[in-house]
Amino acid sequence: MALFNRRNFFGLFGSVAATSACKTVGAGSGLSSEKQNAKYDYIVVGSGAGGGPLAVNLAKAGFKVLLLEAGTDQGNKTVYQVPAFHTQTSEDADISWDFFVNHFKNIDDDKADSKFTPEENGILYPRAGTLGGCTAHNAMITIMPLRKDWDQLAKDVGDSSYSAETMVKYYRLWEKAEYLSDKKRQGGWLSVTLASPFLVVKDRAVTSMLLAAVRSLDKGLLRHVTRIFSAVDLVANPDVNNDSADRDTSEKVVMIPTAITKKGHRNSARELIVSQMGNNLTVLTGALVTRVLFDEQSIANGEPEAIGVEYIVGEKIYQATKNAHPNSGQRSRMYARREVILAGGAFNTPQLLMNSGIGPRADLSKFESAHPEYRIILDRKGVGSNLQDRYEVGVVSDTRDPVEIVKACEFKVDESDECFSQWKNKNGGPYTTNGGVIGIMKKSKPSLPNPDLLIFLLPADFHGYYPKYSENLAHQKSRMTWAILKAQTHNRGGRVMIKDLDPTSRPSINFHYYQDGTGPAGQAYNGDKSAEIDDLEAVVSGIEYVRNMVSDANNVVNVVDKLDVIQGLLSRNKETYFSEVHPGPDVQTRDDVREWVRTHSWGHHACGTCMMGKEDDPMAVVDSKFNVIGTKGLRIVDASIFPRIPGYFIVSSIYTMSERAADEILADAGLPRRIKV
């Protein structure tokens, strides 16, 4: 079966669409017969890292699956295919969904951030509305979560089968580590590779930074410095996703694994979906789901049963889309024999639940009072709460000369661009990478059991997201950034809440950063700055570490220039090669750095807004089987279900949970699991 847009969908399914189109009504309409006669076994809403693989796995098991995606398929676009264009993809008019979020309760605190957009009263948070979801625009970094992430999840949800011993097996189901010879690591569907080390060693600025990074972790590693043309010797552990005993505990310099094929193309959930279409999987793009439909009698009985979804067919319906036209679509319905599975992500899944009458009664009652057609059918106060994210900052330096690795790159889809020509005709060059070739796993303080900072080098000026940030990145040829990412953040105080009942509207999103947030058990900080110390001080320590490393790189650059190891290490450059731009020379004291971090941090791994937990936890939204607590036939499989933010880059955790969810659903349907638990 083909990939359907709205035109050919109505052509092939005209009778279904026509008879099911209707005006918006209250939740449930006594349509249990529609469930029994439904065309599909499962309806999956959202085609990203959670929904896409799940839909494919259910289809492979023999079930009829309908996958609904609000965006369109843009996989044939060059901007999607070229890994180095991922920032452009995040602002592409046909792919991007632009949310503008707040970081603090007081809008004046947000306005102090240079990334603040006055017209939108918030800070840009790029999402993707396209086949593959955010896997179609992300930076493709693919790092296995820490084992302790899974062990903690097992405790949080009261299910020991979520321990690392089991969940690492689910990780291996999707991983295809093409940079290894181990066939056991190549059985999955997502190609993961490492960039060519020669891209690093041929660039003076990058090599100097890499040498400084290695030296920063062990000053005695002079043997590495003397082998500057052997990239493997410069990397302490080339496979950051290995199963070694010290994988989670040791500090190291690593090559960064990315979801890029051997031919230098992005691959994502999209390619998996497309490969399965026609085999029990129907994909409808341009279909914005507006609410879940429930059986009326089940609502009366106190356990709402999902029987289908209502959606609007049309392109650019959702108001986060560039040049949106929300009133141009046609409303339709579709039903599922077995289950409805939501995979819209940390912003859209809670919005969809609230629009469907599931959420915190205290907040939704005003809509019920003002709109007779709206009804709260289930009070789950955790919906929209527990919003979490990383804290990220960028330490940006000017370089004395243009950075060699990007000097000839124009970031254009044009063969006159030397770098594009290399990518298109030779499957080589810098465009076959995401730009972040090397990284450092670092502990913000020595007493920590695991590195809590991922610090990676970019040949660009990257200090967060703001409109047209990708254009500025493309034009800066003499800038380098050490991006600092704080993993396992403690703040759980963010929130997503609908502003109205218009399903095409963007919800209100506030992350309640730092002093506005809450601690690991949900305790309010209440302005006590000592309570935010773990996160804030970790980022500040990361900046100090990077500053020392860049200072050393100014000395190490002599090694690269002169190939004189001893003289280069002992001498001081008379002329500074790297000069700091952000935070900048005026931000020097630790208090100054703290304030700068509070103001300028950002994130892009939103999660937690429909958290998984024990059934007796009033804040839990789904149980350990992904069921929405208090309902039947409704599950959630996306970033919103994590009770605590996992790992370093969240996409690998979502892929893993998607594989686990498939087994839970198959087991409930009477089919065998792929992994024993």
C-alpha positions in Angstrom: 0.0 0.0 0.0 1.3 3.5 -0.9 2.0 6.4 1.4 -1.3 8.4 1.4 -1.6 12.1 1.4 -5.0 13.6 1.8 -5.9 13.6 -1.9 -5.4 9.9 -2.7 -6.7 8.9 0.8 -10.1 10.3 0.0 -9.9 8.7 -3.5 -9.3 5.2 -2.1 -11.3 5.5 1.2 -13.9 8.0 0.2 -16.9 6.1 1.6 -15.2 5.7 5.0 -14.1 9.3 5.2 -17.3 10.7 4.0 -19.5 8.7 6.4 -17.3 9.4 9.4 -16.8 13.1 9.0 -18.8 15.0 11.5 -18.9 18.1 13.7 -17.0 18.2 17.0 -19.0 16.5 19.8 -18.3 15.4 23.3 -16.0 12.5 24.1 -17.7 9.3 23.2 -20.8 8.7 21.1 -21.8 5.1 21.9 -19.9 3.7 18.9 -18.7 0.3 20.2 -20.1 -1.2 17.0 -17.6 1.0 15.1 -14.8 -0.6 17.1 -16.0 -4.1 16.2 -16.2 -3.3 12.5 -13.0 -1.3 12.3 -10.7 -1.7 9.4 -7.5 -1.6 11.5 -6.4 -3.5 14.6 -4.2 -0.6 15.9 -4.1 3.1 15.3 -0.8 4.7 16.1 -0.7 8.5 16.4 2.7 10.0 15.5 5.5 8.5 13.4 8.6 9.5 15.5 11.0 7.4 17.5 8.2 5.9 19.6 5.3 5.5 17.1 7.2 4.7 13.9 9.1 1.6 15.0 6.1 0.5 17.1 3.7 0.6 14.1 6.2 -1.4 12.0 6.6 -4.1 14.7 2.9 -4.5 15.0 2.5 -4.7 11.3 5.3 -7.3 11.0 3.4 -9.4 13.6 0.5 -9.6 11.3 -1.8 -6.9 12.6 -3.5 -4.2 10.4 -2.0 -0.9 11.5 -2.9 2.7 10.6 -0.1 5.2 11.3 -1.3 8.8 11.4 1.2 11.6 10.9 0.2 15.3 11.0 3.1 16.3 8.7 4.0 15.1 5.3 6.8 12.9 4.0 9.9 15.0 3.2 12.4 12.1 2.9 13.2 12.9 -0.7 14.4 16.4 0.2 18.1 16.8 0.1 18.0 18.9 3.2 16.7 15.8 5.0 19.3 13.4 3.5 22.5 15.5 4.1 23.6 14.9 7.7 25.4 18.3 8.0 22.1 20.1 7.0 20.3 19.0 10.2 20.1 22.5 11.5 18.6 23.7 8.2 16.1 20.8 8.5 15.0 22.0 11.9 14.0 25.3 10.3 12.7 23.9 7.0 9.2 25.3 6.1 7.9 21.8 5.2 9.4 20.0 8.2 9.7 22.2 11.2 7.1 22.8 14.0 8.1 25.9 15.9 7.2 26.0 19.6 8.1 29.0 21.6 8.6 28.1 25.3 9.3 29.8 28.5 12.1 28.9 31.0 10.8 30.9 34.0 7.7 32.0 35.7 8.7 35.7 35.3 8.8 36.6 31.6 11.4 39.2 32.4 13.8 36.4 33.2 13.2 35.0 29.8 13.6 38.3 28.1 17.2 38.5 29.5 18.1 35.6 27.2 19.4 36.8 23.8 17.5 33.9 22.2 14.1 35.4 23.3 11.7 36.2 20.5 9.5 39.1 21.4 6.9 38.4 18.7 6.3 35.0 20.1 6.9 35.9 23.8 9.2 32.9 24.2 12.3 31.0 23.1 12.3 28.8 20.0 12.1 25.1 20.6 12.3 23.3 17.2 10.2 20.2 16.7 9.4 18.3 13.5 6.1 17.7 11.8 7.0 15.1 9.1 7.2 11.4 8.6 9.7 10.2 11.1 9.0 12.9 13.6 12.0 14.5 15.3 14.2 11.7 14.0 14.0 13.5 10.7 15.6 16.7 12.0 17.7 15.7 15.0 21.5 15.7 15.1 21.5 11.9 14.8 23.7 11.3 17.9 23.1 7.8 19.1 24.5 7.0 22.5 23.2 4.1 24.7 21.7 5.2 28.0 23.5 4.5 31.2 22.6 1.2 32.9 21.6 3.1 36.0 18.9 4.9 33.9 17.1 1.6 33.4 17.7 0.3 36.9 16.2 3.5 38.3 13.2 3.2 35.9 12.6 -0.3 37.2 12.4 1.1 40.7 10.2 4.0 39.8 7.6 1.9 38.0 7.8 -1.1 40.4 8.7 -3.6 37.6 12.1 -5.3 37.8 11.9 -6.3 34.2 12.9 -2.7 33.2 16.4 -3.2 34.7 19.4 -2.7 32.4 19.9 -6.5 32.1 16.7 -6.6 30.1 16.5 -3.2 28.5 20.0 -3.4 26.9 18.7 -6.4 24.9 15.9 -4.2 23.6 18.5 -1.5 22.6 20.3 -4.1 20.6 17.1 -5.0 18.6 17.3 -1.7 16.7 21.0 -0.9 16.7 23.0 -1.6 13.6 26.6 -0.6 14.5 28.2 -0.6 11.1 31.5 0.8 12.5 32.1 -2.6 14.3 32.9 -6.1 12.9 30.8 -7.7 15.7 27.7 -9.1 13.9 25.8 -9.3 17.2 25.8 -5.5 17.1 24.5 -5.3 13.5 21.1 -7.0 13.7 18.9 -3.9 14.0 17.3 -1.5 11.5 19.1 1.8 12.3 22.5 2.2 10.7 25.0 3.8 13.2 28.4 4.9 12.1 31.4 6.9 13.1 32.8 9.8 11.1 36.1 9.3 9.4 38.9 10.2 11.8 40.8 11.8 8.9 38.3 14.7 9.0 39.7 15.4 12.4 43.4 15.1 12.0 43.6 17.2 8.8 42.2 20.2 10.6 44.6 22.2 12.8 42.0 23.8 15.0 40.0 20.5 15.6 43.1 18.5 16.2 44.4 21.0 18.7 41.1 20.9 20.6 41.2 17.1 20.5 44.7 16.9 21.8 43.8 19.3 24.6 40.8 17.2 25.4 42.9 14.0 25.7 45.4 15.8 27.9 42.7 17.3 30.1 41.7 13.8 31.2 45.2 12.5 31.8 48.2 14.9 31.7 50.4 11.9 31.4 49.2 10.9 28.0 52.1 12.3 26.0 52.1 9.1 24.0 48.8 10.2 22.4 50.2 13.7 21.7 53.1 12.2 19.8 50.8 10.3 17.4 48.7 13.1 16.1 48.2 11.4 12.7 46.7 8.3 14.3 43.1 9.3 15.3 42.4 6.0 17.0 45.3 6.7 19.4 43.7 10.1 20.2 40.4 8.5 21.2 40.3 6.8 24.6 37.3 4.6 23.7 36.1 4.6 20.1 32.9 2.6 20.9 31.0 4.6 23.5 28.1 2.0 23.2 30.1 -1.0 24.3 29.2 -3.4 27.1 32.5 -3.1 29.1 32.4 -2.9 32.9 33.7 0.6 33.0 31.6 1.9 30.1 29.3 3.9 32.3 31.8 5.0 34.9 35.0 6.2 33.2 35.7 9.6 31.8 36.8 9.4 28.2 37.3 11.1 24.8 35.1 9.4 22.2 34.1 9.5 18.6 30.4 10.2 18.5 28.2 7.5 17.0 25.5 8.9 14.6 22.5 7.5 12.7 24.2 8.0 9.4 24.6 5.3 6.7 27.9 4.1 5.3 27.1 6.2 2.2 26.8 9.4 4.3 23.0 9.8 4.4 20.7 10.4 7.4 18.6 7.4 8.3 15.8 7.5 10.8 12.4 6.0 11.8 11.2 7.2 8.4 13.2 4.7 6.4 11.9 1.9 8.6 8.3 3.0 8.1 8.7 3.3 4.3 10.2 -0.2 4.1 7.1 -1.7 5.8 4.4 0.1 3.9 2.2 -2.3 1.9 2.7 -5.1 4.4 -0.1 -4.5 6.9 0.9 -0.9 7.4 -1.1 2.0 6.1 0.4 5.5 6.6 -1.8 8.6 6.3 0.2 11.9 6.3 -1.4 15.3 6.7 -3.6 13.9 9.4 -3.7 15.9 12.7 -5.4 13.9 15.4 -7.6 16.2 17.5 -8.9 13.8 20.1 -9.3 10.2 21.1 -12.8 8.7 20.8 -14.2 6.6 23.7 -17.1 4.2 24.0 -19.9 6.0 25.7 -21.0 3.1 27.9 -17.4 2.6 29.1 -17.3 6.2 30.3 -20.5 5.7 32.2 -19.0 2.6 33.8 -15.9 4.6 35.0 -13.3 3.0 32.7 -13.2 4.8 29.4 -12.3 2.5 26.5 -10.7 4.0 23.4 -12.3 3.0 20.2 -10.7 5.4 17.6 -9.6 8.9 16.9 -10.9 12.1 15.3 -8.5 13.9 13.0 -8.3 16.8 10.5 -7.0 15.9 7.0 -5.0 18.7 5.5 -1.4 20.0 5.3 0.0 22.7 7.6 -3.1 22.5 9.9 -1.2 22.7 13.2 -0.3 26.3 14.2 3.4 25.4 15.0 3.8 24.9 11.2 5.4 27.7 9.2 2.7 29.4 7.1 -0.1 27.4 8.9 -3.7 27.5 7.7 -5.6 25.7 10.5 -9.1 26.2 9.1 -8.5 24.5 5.7 -8.9 20.8 6.6 -11.7 18.3 6.8 -12.6 16.5 10.0 -12.8 12.7 9.9 -12.8 9.6 12.1 -11.2 6.2 12.2 -11.7 3.3 14.5 -9.5 0.5 15.9 -10.5 -3.1 16.7 -7.9 -3.4 19.4 -6.1 -0.2 20.6 -5.2 3.4 20.1 -1.6 4.2 20.8 -0.4 7.8 21.2 3.1 8.8 20.2 2.9 12.6 19.7 5.8 13.5 22.0 6.2 15.4 25.2 4.2 18.4 24.0 1.5 17.0 21.8 0.5 13.8 23.6 -0.6 15.7 26.8 -2.3 18.2 24.6 -4.2 15.4 22.9 -5.2 13.8 26.1 -6.5 17.1 27.5 -8.4 17.8 24.4 -9.9 14.3 24.8 -11.0 14.9 28.4 -8.2 13.3 30.2 -6.0 15.4 32.5 -5.9 17.4 35.7 -9.5 18.3 36.6 -8.4 21.3 38.6 -7.1 22.9 35.4 -9.6 21.5 32.8 -12.8 22.3 34.8 -12.8 25.9 33.4 -13.1 24.5 29.9 -15.9 22.2 30.9 -17.8 25.1 32.5 -17.4 27.3 29.5 -17.9 24.8 26.7 -20.9 22.4 27.0 -19.5 20.1 24.3 -16.4 19.5 26.4 -16.4 16.8 29.1 -13.7 15.6 31.5 -13.9 11.9 31.4 -10.9 11.0 33.5 -9.0 13.0 36.2 -5.3 12.3 35.8 -3.4 15.2 37.4 0.0 14.0 36.1 -0.9 14.8 32.4 1.3 17.7 31.4 3.3 17.8 34.6 6.8 16.5 35.2 8.2 18.2 32.1 12.0 17.7 32.0 14.9 18.5 29.7 18.7 18.8 29.6 20.5 22.0 30.4 22.8 22.9 27.6 25.2 25.8 27.0 27.8 26.6 24.4 31.3 27.8 25.0 32.1 29.6 21.7 35.5 30.7 20.5 36.8 32.7 17.5 39.6 31.1 15.6 42.4 33.0 14.2 41.9 31.4 10.8 38.8 29.8 9.1 38.3 26.3 10.4 39.7 24.1 7.7 37.0 21.4 7.9 34.2 23.9 6.9 36.3 26.5 5.0 35.0 25.5 1.6 31.5 24.6 2.7 28.6 26.9 1.6 25.8 24.7 3.0 23.9 24.8 -0.2 22.2 22.2 -2.3 24.4 23.0 -5.3 27.3 21.2 -6.8 29.2 24.4 -7.0 29.5 23.9 -3.2 32.6 21.8 -3.0 31.5 20.1 0.2 28.1 19.2 -1.3 29.7 17.8 -4.4 31.9 15.6 -2.2 28.8 14.3 -0.5 26.8 13.7 -3.6 29.4 12.3 -5.9 31.9 10.6 -3.5 29.9 9.9 -0.4 32.5 11.8 1.5 33.6 15.0 3.0 32.2 17.0 6.0 28.6 16.8 4.9 28.6 13.1 5.7 28.8 14.1 9.4 26.6 16.1 11.7 29.6 18.3 12.6 30.1 16.9 16.0 32.8 14.4 15.4 34.4 14.1 18.9 33.1 14.3 22.4 34.1 14.0 26.1 32.3 12.1 28.8 33.1 14.1 31.9 32.1 14.1 35.6 31.2 17.5 36.9 32.8 16.5 40.2 35.1 13.6 41.0 32.8 12.0 43.5 30.1 11.1 41.0 29.8 7.4 39.9 29.1 8.3 36.3 30.0 11.1 33.9 27.1 13.5 33.9 28.4 15.9 31.2 28.6 15.2 27.5 30.8 17.8 25.9 31.2 17.8 22.2 33.0 19.9 19.6 31.3 21.7 16.7 33.1 23.7 13.9 30.4 26.4 14.3 28.9 29.1 16.5 26.1 27.3 18.3 24.7 28.9 21.4 21.1 27.7 21.2 17.9 28.0 19.1 16.4 31.2 17.8 14.7 32.1 14.4 17.2 31.8 11.5 19.9 30.3 13.8 20.7 27.8 11.1 21.6 30.6 8.6 24.0 32.1 11.1 25.7 28.8 11.7 26.3 28.3 7.9 28.0 31.7 7.6 30.4 31.5 10.5 33.6 29.9 9.3 36.0 31.1 12.1 34.1 29.8 15.2 34.2 26.7 17.2 31.9 25.6 20.0 32.2 23.2 22.9 28.6 22.3 23.6 28.0 21.2 27.2 25.1 18.9 27.9 24.0 18.1 31.5 22.6 14.6 31.6 20.3 13.3 34.3 19.1 16.7 35.3 17.1 16.9 38.6 14.5 19.5 37.7 11.0 18.0 37.3 9.1 21.2 37.5 8.1 22.0 33.9 4.6 21.9 32.6 2.5 21.7 29.4 -1.0 23.0 29.5 -3.6 23.7 26.8 -4.6 27.3 26.4 -7.9 26.6 24.8 -9.8 23.7 23.2 -8.6 24.4 19.7 -6.6 21.3 18.7 -4.6 23.2 16.2 -3.2 25.6 18.9 0.2 25.3 20.5 0.0 24.6 24.2 1.6 26.7 26.9 5.0 25.3 27.8 7.1 26.4 30.7 10.2 24.4 31.8 10.6 26.3 35.1 14.4 26.3 34.9 16.8 26.2 37.9 15.4 28.1 40.9 11.8 27.9 39.5 11.9 24.1 39.3 11.4 21.1 41.6 13.8 18.5 42.9 14.1 14.8 42.3 11.1 13.9 44.4 9.1 16.9 43.3 9.9 19.2 46.2 9.6 22.9 45.3 12.8 24.9 45.3 10.8 27.9 46.4 13.7 30.2 45.5 16.2 28.4 47.6 19.2 28.5 45.2 21.0 25.8 47.2 18.4 23.3 46.0 19.4 23.7 42.4 23.1 23.3 43.1 23.5 19.8 41.4 22.4 21.0 38.0 23.6 24.6 38.0 27.0 23.8 39.5 27.5 20.9 37.1 27.1 23.2 34.1 29.3 25.9 35.7 32.0 23.3 36.3 31.6 22.2 32.7 32.3 25.7 31.5 35.4 26.0 33.7 36.7 22.7 32.4 36.2 23.8 28.8 37.9 27.1 29.4 40.9 25.3 30.8 40.9 23.0 27.8 40.7 25.8 25.3 43.5 27.6 27.0 45.6 24.4 26.7 44.6 24.2 23.0 46.2 27.6 22.4 49.4 25.9 23.5 48.9 22.6 21.8 48.2 24.3 18.5 52.0 24.7 18.3 52.4 21.0 18.2 50.2 20.9 15.1 51.9 23.8 13.5 55.5 22.8 14.2 55.2 19.1 14.7 57.6 19.8 17.6 56.1 18.0 20.5 58.3 19.0 23.4 58.8 22.6 22.3 55.1 22.9 21.5 54.0 21.6 24.9 56.5 23.8 26.8 56.1 27.0 24.9 53.3 29.6 25.0 51.8 31.0 21.8 52.6 34.7 21.5 49.4 35.1 19.5 46.1 33.6 20.8 44.6 31.2 18.3 41.2 30.7 20.2 39.5 33.7 21.7 36.3 33.3 23.7 33.0 34.8 22.4 30.5 33.1 24.7 30.2 33.4 27.7 32.8 36.0 26.9 35.7 37.7 28.7 33.4 39.8 30.9 32.0 36.7 32.5 34.8 35.5 34.8 33.8 35.0 38.5 32.0 31.8 39.4 29.0 33.9 40.4 29.0 35.6 37.0 29.1 32.3 35.3 26.2 31.0 37.4 24.1 33.9 36.4 25.1 33.5 32.7 24.1 29.8 32.8 20.7 30.6 34.4 20.0 33.1 31.7 21.4 31.4 28.6 20.8 27.7 29.0 18.5 25.8 26.6 17.5 22.2 25.9 16.0 20.0 23.2 15.1 16.6 24.8 11.7 17.4 26.4 10.1 14.4 28.1 8.2 13.2 31.1 4.7 14.8 30.7 2.8 11.5 30.8 5.1 9.7 33.1 5.2 5.9 33.7 4.7 4.8 37.3 2.9 2.6 39.7 -0.8 2.5 39.4 -1.3 4.0 42.9 0.9 7.0 42.1 -1.5 9.9 41.5 1.0 11.6 39.2 1.5 8.5 37.0 -0.2 8.6 33.7 0.8 5.2 32.2 1.6 1.9 33.9 4.6 -0.3 33.1 2.7 -1.9 30.2 2.2 1.6 28.6 -1.5 1.6 29.4 -3.1 5.0 30.3 -4.1 4.3 33.9 -7.9 4.3 34.3 -8.6 3.5 30.6 -8.8 0.5 28.3 -7.4 0.2 24.8 -5.2 3.4 25.1 -1.4 3.4 25.4 1.4 6.0 25.1 4.8 5.3 23.6 7.0 8.3 23.3 9.3 10.7 25.3 6.5 11.8 27.5 6.5 8.5 29.5 9.9 8.8 31.2 9.5 9.6 34.9 13.2 10.8 34.9 15.1 12.1 31.9 17.4 9.2 30.7 20.8 9.0 29.1 22.6 11.7 27.1 20.6 11.9 23.9 17.0 10.8 24.4 16.3 9.3 21.0 18.0 6.0 21.8 15.9 5.6 25.0 12.7 6.2 23.0 13.7 3.7 20.4 14.4 1.2 23.1 11.1 1.8 24.9 9.3 1.5 21.5 10.8 -2.0 21.1 9.7 -2.9 24.6 6.2 -1.5 24.1 5.8 -3.7 21.0 6.5 -6.8 23.1 4.0 -5.7 25.8 1.3 -5.2 23.1 2.1 -8.5 21.4 2.0 -10.4 24.7 -1.4 -8.9 25.5 -2.6 -10.1 22.1 -1.4 -13.6 22.8 1.8 -13.6 20.8 5.3 -14.5 22.0 7.7 -11.8 23.2 11.0 -11.4 21.3 12.8 -10.7 24.6 12.0 -12.7 27.7 11.4 -10.7 30.8 
